[in-house]
Amino acid sequence: MNSSVTVREARIEDVPTILRLIKELAAFENLSHTVRTDENRLREDGFGDRPRFKVLLAEADGEAIGFLSTMVRYSIWGGGEFINLDDLYVCEKARGRGVGRLLMKRLAEMAASQGQVVRWELLPDNAPAKAFYESLGANVFPKLIARWPVEASAAAAAKA
């Protein structure tokens, strides 16, 4: 792949590609078992009357080689909305070509034009990601993220 990389907003016809990339990312993180979404859910939630997320696709030679997904959230501390970067993924064969940097540049343009902060999470042992984000000027804070799967919250509610 020697051609240039382009970044664009995903369209509804990209849903199968988005799902493929989500599954690739989950496999990379050994979390394939957690992917519960499907094409119908992605169409409805991302491209319906009230889109709940946005996706940027990176492409080369007409092939999607990476994606970035975001959603808008509200901070009660900040007193306003912020952009939550949900996923950033570059296909293994396209790594080292600046694809992640191009996706993040587009996200930075979106955030700057809207005057919004961007926040995201990363795995604590992902040193390359930490270094990458810091090279872009991000502040990376050590913070643990807790999740309550449905089963665990149901069990906790039953004990109360």
Buried (B, 14 or more C-beta within 10 A) or exposed (E): EEEEBEBEEBEEEBBEBBBEBBEBBBEEEEEEEEEEEEEEEBBBBBBEEEEEBBBBBBBBEEEBBBBBBBBBEEEEEEEEBBBBBBBBBBBEEBEEBEBBEBBBEBBEEBBEEEEBEBBBEBEEEEEEBBEBBEEEEBEEEEEEEEEEEEEEEEEEEEEE
